[in-house]
Amino acid sequence: MTQHSLLNTRTQPPEFNLMNQIYKHQRFIYDASRKYYLLGRDNLIKGLKPPHNGTILELGCGTGRNLIQAANKYKDAEFYGIDISTEMLKTAQSTIRRRKLSRRIHISEGDATIIDPEATFNIRQFDRLFISFSLSMIPAWPQVIAHAQTLLRPGGELHIVDFGDCDGLSAMFRNSLYWWLARFHVHPIQGMSTKLKYAAEQAGNSCRSRRLLRGYSVYTIIKKPLT
C-alpha cells in the first residue's frame, strides 16, 4: 500500500479534532458495535459492481471495514480511502496490513469537501465513489456531494447510504434512534433522496434512490453520463 501521511502539516479544520476525540477510544470497538445499526452498508458494497480493473474511492473510510469487504469481493479492483480522523486511520492501516491487502487498498487523511486525489493518490477520477453513513456527520455535506461528482470518470457512479427519515417506523423508535445518534454528532438528513437528486441534476447527472428497512436507511446512486 502506498501509505500516505496520516498527519498533515496544513491547518486542520475543526472537524479534525472533534472526530479524533470521538474515535480515539471508540475505534477499538467501532466495527463490533456499528454492525447492529449501520444497516445498508453491505447493500452498497454489492451494488458497486465496478468495471474490470476499476478504481474505487471511499470518502470517510473510517476503520477500513468497507474497503476490506469490497476488496475481497472485487478482486481485480484498486481501492482508495480518505478520512478526516487520523485515529480511525490507525485502525484501518493496521487491519489492512493484517489482512494482507496493502497492495490494493491505499488510505490517507483528508477532508471530503476538498480532497485532491491527484495530489494524494496520483489519480484524478474514479470509476466508483462511495460514502457510507458519513454524510450525516458532515455539516457541509452538500459540498461533499458536489465535489464528489467532479471526481467521477464518465460513466462513473457515486454510491451513498445513510440514515433515512424512518417514516415507516414508529415515532418512538425514530426519536430514540435520533437521540442516540446525536450523541455521536450524527444528524440524519431529512428528505435526503430529494436533496441528492437535486444535487445530481445540477451537475448533469442521473440519480436513483431506494428506501431500506422501511426508511431506516436510504441507498442512492448518482451516475455520470458517458459523454
Secondary structure, DSSP 4 states (H G I P E B T S, - for coil): -----SS-SSPPPHHHHHHHHHHHHHTTTHHHHHTTT-TTHHHHHHHH-PPTT-EEEEES-TTSHHHHHHHHHSTT-EEEEEES-HHHHHHHHHHHHHTT-TTTEEEEE--TTT--HHHHHS-S-EEEEEEES-GGG-TTHHHHHHHHHHTEEEEEEEEEEEE---TTS-HHHHHHHHHHHHTTT----TTHHHHHHHHHHHTT-EEEEEEETTTTEEEEEEE----
